[in-house]
Each structure stands twice: as structure tokens, then as C-alpha cells.
């Protein structure tokens, strides 16, 4: 299963319809929680996401709407005695904020929560399923975007396998060894690009934004303001819906998810209009609390 579960879509101030930020990316056996804002523990309950589902927590920066839910989520991980390690990534400059939230109140620690602060651009983790990396964004406080990239692989072609009489266990042997009986792997398979996803929150336009978004199957990106408020966006370190759409257009994104909406806007449909006006023609979701967005099928 590969899907995005949206817990909340509000920016600084929640509304009656929008909880503070919170997003869970389910990626095969991993569950990565991004930016748990206030109320994330309850939103997880509504969304059917258990503490046991979480394997990583990625915080972009330490503004309250992106991190105040950490205290409850961390305590829930311990209360439920999650048996596997949970790794937390966050800007290293906010280590003291993370410590305050982690130990906001008394509780019994039973889980293995491992802190791996982000101090610079680069790779954070390499697993068999993906490589997780981070890049510094442009915001009044230190902020990082995250990118997940699956390794490229090979797609076996049944008609070519059949033409060479390769069946059953012999297929696995060919995949492992690269050649079998004079037949090479390249002759019976084709390149399969790995899937990619990126998570870009509070930032102005900067070099890291298109780098993170490049060739993504799924891009989750803030669009705090509409285009007519571009001045406010630049002043406070945010993107407009049109800017997000243009980034996705130029980066070749397949499915764009707009989120992190200012409380000044009631109807989020206008965000889709601005992204389309910027030339983005792929799949587009204006995020709403508790929706689920599947990662697009492989190219």
C-alpha cells in the first residue's frame, strides 16, 4: 500500500473544517508521519492510523502548526508500546524544541524513539524500499523539505521470457545472476523507474523546491496563499497556489497535492484554479482533512 493520509490542512490557525497540519505517507511497510500539528493524535484515530503504523516522524520546522502534536503522538507511541524503532528527523537547530515536546509531561517510556536531527542537505536514511533525503528551504526559521525515492528496478516482460523458455524459479535466478543460459536480463526486461514522493512545507521559492519536486509521482506542497496575496506569501515565507502549480509543472510531477491553507480563505477550490492557470495539467488534489490520496501507479 502506498498512499497519503491527510490528517489536517490548516496553516497557523485551524478552522471548523481544517485541523492543523498532519500527514502520513504509507509506503509498503513504512508509515512516515510528517509535521504533526496540534490535534494529530485525534486525527489519526479518525483516519484509522494507529501508532503501530508509524516508523518515522519527519518535522520540517518548529512552528506550532507543524509540531505541537508531537507531544501527544510520542506519548501515544509509548502508551501503545510500539515494538519497532521509530526514527524522528527534525532540524538540528530545533533540538531543544523537540526535547521540550518529547518530555512535555510525565509518562512511562516504553518505545525506542531514535532522534536523527537534520543538520544539512543530503541523505538521511537508505532502506531497501527507499532513500530519504532532505533539503534546506527558505523560511524565517530553519526548515527542511523531504524527498523519498525508491531505487530503480527492472520490469520482467512475459512475452520475451516465454520466447526464451524461461519460467518458474529460473526467472528469479536470472534476476539474481543477470544472465542464464546465454540470455541476459536486459533481453527479457526493461528499466522500471522507482517511485518518488516529496513533502515541501513552509518556504518561499528557492533552489531546494524544484530539486525536491523533480520527477515526483506525488508532491505534497504548501499553498498558503492565493496568487493575489503573493506579497504576503513572500513576506512570511510561503508559496502561492500558482507558484506551487508552476513548480509541479516544470518538475514533471504526476500528482500534485495542495495543502496548508490560510484561514483567510473559506473555499479551497480557488487553489486548484490557480494551479491550473499556472499550467499544471497532471492529477491535482486540493487536500481536505482525512482524505486519502493514492500514490499514482507506476509509469
VEXDREN-2710 file (C-alpha; in Angstrom, 1 decimal):
% VEXDREN-2710
k/r/px/py/pz
1/UNK/0.0/0.0/0.0
2/UNK/1.3/3.4/-1.0
3/UNK/-0.9/6.3/-0.1
4/UNK/-1.0/9.7/1.6
5/UNK/-3.4/10.1/4.6
6/UNK/-4.2/13.7/5.3
7/UNK/-4.7/14.5/9.0
8/UNK/-5.0/18.3/8.7
9/UNK/-4.7/21.1/6.2
10/UNK/-4.8/24.4/8.1
11/UNK/-1.8/26.7/8.4
12/UNK/-1.3/28.9/11.5
13/UNK/-4.9/29.0/12.6
14/UNK/-7.2/26.0/12.4
15/UNK/-10.8/26.4/11.3
16/UNK/-14.0/24.5/11.8
17/UNK/-13.2/22.4/8.8
18/UNK/-9.4/22.2/8.9
19/UNK/-7.3/20.8/11.7
20/UNK/-3.7/21.8/12.0
21/UNK/-1.2/20.0/9.7
22/UNK/-0.5/16.3/9.8
23/UNK/0.2/13.8/7.0
24/UNK/1.0/10.1/7.0
25/UNK/2.7/8.6/4.0
26/UNK/2.1/4.8/3.9
27/UNK/4.9/3.2/1.8
28/UNK/4.7/-0.5/1.8
29/UNK/5.5/-1.5/5.4
30/UNK/6.6/2.0/6.5
31/UNK/4.5/4.8/7.9
32/UNK/6.1/8.3/7.8
33/UNK/4.3/11.0/9.8
34/UNK/5.1/14.5/8.5
35/UNK/4.6/17.7/10.6
36/UNK/2.2/16.6/13.3
37/UNK/0.4/19.8/14.3
38/UNK/-2.0/20.2/17.3
39/UNK/-4.7/17.5/17.3
40/UNK/-2.8/15.0/15.2
41/UNK/-3.3/12.1/17.7
42/UNK/-7.1/12.5/17.4
43/UNK/-7.0/12.9/13.7
44/UNK/-5.0/9.7/13.4
45/UNK/-7.9/8.0/15.3
46/UNK/-10.5/9.4/12.8
47/UNK/-8.3/8.4/9.9
48/UNK/-7.7/4.8/11.1
49/UNK/-3.9/5.3/11.6
50/UNK/-2.5/3.5/14.6
51/UNK/0.6/4.4/16.5
52/UNK/1.9/0.9/15.5
53/UNK/1.8/2.1/11.8
54/UNK/4.4/4.8/12.4
55/UNK/8.1/4.0/11.6
56/UNK/9.4/7.6/11.1
57/UNK/8.5/11.2/12.1
58/UNK/9.7/14.0/9.8
59/UNK/9.3/17.6/11.1
60/UNK/10.0/20.3/8.6
61/UNK/10.4/23.1/11.2
62/UNK/9.4/24.2/14.7
63/UNK/6.4/26.4/14.2
64/UNK/3.4/25.3/16.3
65/UNK/1.1/24.3/13.4
66/UNK/3.8/21.8/12.3
67/UNK/5.0/20.4/15.6
68/UNK/2.7/20.9/18.6
69/UNK/1.1/17.5/18.1
70/UNK/4.5/15.8/18.7
71/UNK/3.9/15.6/22.5
72/UNK/0.6/13.6/22.1
73/UNK/1.9/11.4/19.3
74/UNK/5.1/10.5/21.1
75/UNK/3.3/9.7/24.3
76/UNK/0.8/7.5/22.3
77/UNK/3.7/5.6/20.7
78/UNK/4.9/4.8/24.2
79/UNK/1.4/4.1/25.7
80/UNK/0.8/1.6/22.9
81/UNK/4.2/0.0/23.4
82/UNK/5.1/0.2/19.7
83/UNK/7.5/-2.7/19.3
84/UNK/9.7/-1.4/16.5
85/UNK/12.0/1.6/16.5
86/UNK/10.6/5.0/15.4
87/UNK/13.1/7.4/13.9
88/UNK/12.5/11.2/14.3
89/UNK/14.1/13.7/11.8
90/UNK/13.9/17.4/12.5
91/UNK/16.1/20.5/12.1
92/UNK/19.1/20.2/14.4
93/UNK/18.7/23.8/15.4
94/UNK/15.4/22.9/17.0
95/UNK/16.7/20.1/19.2
96/UNK/15.6/22.0/22.3
97/UNK/12.1/22.3/21.0
98/UNK/11.9/18.6/20.2
99/UNK/13.2/17.8/23.7
100/UNK/10.5/20.1/25.3
101/UNK/7.8/18.4/23.3
102/UNK/9.0/14.9/23.8
103/UNK/9.1/15.5/27.6
104/UNK/6.2/18.0/27.9
105/UNK/4.7/15.9/30.7
106/UNK/5.4/12.8/32.8
107/UNK/4.8/9.4/31.1
108/UNK/6.5/6.0/31.0
109/UNK/8.9/5.5/28.1
110/UNK/8.4/2.0/26.6
111/UNK/9.2/2.6/22.9
112/UNK/12.5/3.0/21.0
113/UNK/12.3/6.6/19.7
114/UNK/15.5/7.4/17.9
115/UNK/16.4/11.0/17.2
116/UNK/18.3/11.8/14.0
117/UNK/18.4/15.6/13.6
118/UNK/18.9/17.1/10.2
119/UNK/21.9/19.4/10.1
120/UNK/22.5/19.8/6.3
121/UNK/21.2/18.9/2.9
122/UNK/21.7/15.2/2.0
123/UNK/20.7/11.7/2.5
124/UNK/19.1/10.8/5.9
125/UNK/18.4/7.1/5.5
126/UNK/18.8/4.3/3.0
127/UNK/16.4/1.3/3.2
128/UNK/15.7/-1.5/0.8
129/UNK/12.4/0.4/-0.1
130/UNK/13.6/4.0/-0.5
131/UNK/16.2/6.7/0.2
132/UNK/15.1/9.5/2.3
133/UNK/16.8/12.9/1.8
134/UNK/16.3/16.5/3.0
135/UNK/17.0/20.0/1.6
136/UNK/17.0/23.4/3.3
137/UNK/14.1/25.6/2.4
138/UNK/13.6/29.4/2.8
139/UNK/11.5/30.3/5.8
140/UNK/12.0/32.7/8.8
141/UNK/13.1/29.7/10.9
142/UNK/15.2/26.7/9.7
143/UNK/13.0/24.5/7.6
144/UNK/13.7/21.3/5.6
145/UNK/11.8/19.6/2.8
146/UNK/11.9/15.8/2.5
147/UNK/12.1/13.6/-0.6
148/UNK/11.6/9.8/-0.8
149/UNK/13.0/7.9/-3.8
150/UNK/12.5/4.2/-4.5
151/UNK/15.5/2.5/-6.2
152/UNK/15.1/1.9/-9.9
153/UNK/14.5/-1.7/-10.9
154/UNK/13.6/-4.0/-13.8
155/UNK/10.2/-5.0/-15.1
156/UNK/10.2/-8.5/-16.5
157/UNK/8.5/-9.0/-19.9
158/UNK/6.4/-12.2/-20.0
159/UNK/6.4/-12.5/-23.8
160/UNK/10.2/-12.3/-24.0
161/UNK/10.6/-14.7/-21.1
162/UNK/8.3/-17.2/-22.9
163/UNK/10.2/-16.8/-26.2
164/UNK/13.4/-17.9/-24.4
165/UNK/11.6/-20.7/-22.5
166/UNK/12.4/-19.1/-19.1
167/UNK/9.7/-20.0/-16.5
168/UNK/9.2/-20.6/-12.8
169/UNK/12.2/-20.5/-10.5
170/UNK/14.5/-19.8/-13.4
171/UNK/13.1/-16.2/-13.6
172/UNK/14.3/-15.5/-10.1
173/UNK/17.7/-17.0/-10.8
174/UNK/18.0/-14.7/-13.9
175/UNK/17.1/-11.7/-11.9
176/UNK/19.7/-12.5/-9.2
177/UNK/22.5/-13.5/-11.6
178/UNK/21.9/-11.2/-14.5
179/UNK/22.2/-14.0/-17.1
180/UNK/21.0/-17.5/-17.6
181/UNK/21.8/-20.0/-20.5
182/UNK/23.1/-17.2/-22.7
183/UNK/20.1/-14.9/-22.1
184/UNK/20.8/-11.6/-20.3
185/UNK/18.4/-9.8/-18.0
186/UNK/18.3/-6.8/-20.4
187/UNK/16.9/-9.1/-23.1
188/UNK/13.8/-10.1/-21.2
189/UNK/13.2/-7.0/-19.1
190/UNK/13.0/-3.2/-19.2
191/UNK/14.0/-0.4/-16.9
192/UNK/11.5/0.4/-14.2
193/UNK/11.9/3.9/-12.6
194/UNK/11.4/3.9/-8.9
195/UNK/8.6/5.9/-7.5
196/UNK/9.3/9.3/-5.9
197/UNK/7.4/11.5/-3.4
198/UNK/8.3/14.8/-1.8
199/UNK/6.9/16.9/1.1
200/UNK/7.5/20.6/0.9
201/UNK/6.1/22.8/3.6
202/UNK/6.7/26.4/4.6
203/UNK/9.0/28.1/2.2
204/UNK/9.5/30.8/-0.3
205/UNK/10.6/29.8/-3.8
206/UNK/14.2/28.7/-3.6
207/UNK/16.6/26.3/-5.3
208/UNK/15.5/23.4/-3.0
209/UNK/11.9/23.5/-4.1
210/UNK/12.3/22.3/-7.7
211/UNK/15.1/19.9/-6.6
212/UNK/12.8/18.2/-4.1
213/UNK/9.9/18.1/-6.6
214/UNK/11.8/16.8/-9.6
215/UNK/10.1/14.0/-11.4
216/UNK/7.9/13.2/-8.4
217/UNK/5.0/10.8/-8.7
218/UNK/3.4/12.5/-5.6
219/UNK/4.2/16.1/-4.5
220/UNK/2.7/17.4/-1.2
221/UNK/3.3/21.1/-1.1
222/UNK/2.1/24.1/0.8
223/UNK/0.0/26.8/-1.0
224/UNK/-0.8/29.0/1.9
225/UNK/-1.9/32.0/-0.2
226/UNK/-3.7/32.7/-3.4
227/UNK/-1.8/34.5/-6.1
228/UNK/-3.3/37.9/-5.4
229/UNK/-1.7/37.7/-2.0
230/UNK/1.8/37.0/-3.4
231/UNK/3.3/39.9/-1.4
232/UNK/2.1/38.3/1.9
233/UNK/3.5/35.0/0.8
234/UNK/6.9/36.4/0.1
235/UNK/6.9/38.4/3.4
236/UNK/6.0/35.4/5.6
237/UNK/8.0/32.8/3.7
238/UNK/5.3/30.9/1.9
239/UNK/4.1/29.8/-1.6
240/UNK/1.0/30.7/-3.5
241/UNK/-1.1/28.1/-5.3
242/UNK/0.1/29.4/-8.6
243/UNK/3.7/29.1/-7.6
244/UNK/3.1/25.5/-6.4
245/UNK/1.4/24.7/-9.7
246/UNK/4.3/26.2/-11.7
247/UNK/6.8/24.2/-9.7
248/UNK/4.9/21.0/-10.3
249/UNK/4.5/21.8/-14.0
250/UNK/8.3/22.4/-14.5
251/UNK/9.3/19.4/-12.3
252/UNK/7.1/16.9/-14.2
253/UNK/5.1/16.0/-11.2
254/UNK/2.3/13.4/-11.8
255/UNK/0.0/14.1/-8.8
256/UNK/0.1/17.4/-7.0
257/UNK/-1.4/17.8/-3.6
258/UNK/-2.0/21.4/-2.4
259/UNK/-2.4/22.0/1.3
260/UNK/-1.6/24.3/4.3
261/UNK/-4.3/26.9/3.6
262/UNK/-4.6/30.2/5.3
263/UNK/-7.7/30.7/7.5
264/UNK/-8.5/33.8/5.4
265/UNK/-9.8/31.6/2.6
266/UNK/-13.1/29.7/3.0
267/UNK/-13.4/27.8/-0.2
268/UNK/-10.2/25.9/-1.3
269/UNK/-11.5/25.3/-4.8
270/UNK/-9.8/28.5/-5.9
271/UNK/-6.4/27.0/-5.1
272/UNK/-7.0/24.4/-7.9
273/UNK/-7.9/27.1/-10.3
274/UNK/-4.7/29.0/-9.7
275/UNK/-2.5/25.9/-10.0
276/UNK/-4.2/25.0/-13.3
277/UNK/-3.8/28.6/-14.5
278/UNK/-0.1/28.2/-13.9
279/UNK/-0.1/25.3/-16.4
280/UNK/-0.1/22.2/-14.3
281/UNK/-2.0/19.5/-16.2
282/UNK/-1.4/16.4/-14.1
283/UNK/-3.6/14.9/-11.3
284/UNK/-4.5/17.5/-8.8
285/UNK/-5.9/17.2/-5.2
286/UNK/-6.8/20.2/-3.0
287/UNK/-6.3/18.4/0.3
288/UNK/-9.1/18.1/2.8
289/UNK/-8.9/16.7/6.3
290/UNK/-9.0/12.9/6.4
291/UNK/-8.8/12.3/2.7
292/UNK/-6.6/9.5/1.3
293/UNK/-4.6/10.1/-1.8
294/UNK/-3.1/7.0/-3.5
295/UNK/0.4/7.2/-5.0
296/UNK/0.0/7.0/-8.8
297/UNK/0.5/3.7/-10.4
298/UNK/4.0/3.1/-11.8
299/UNK/4.8/4.8/-15.0
END
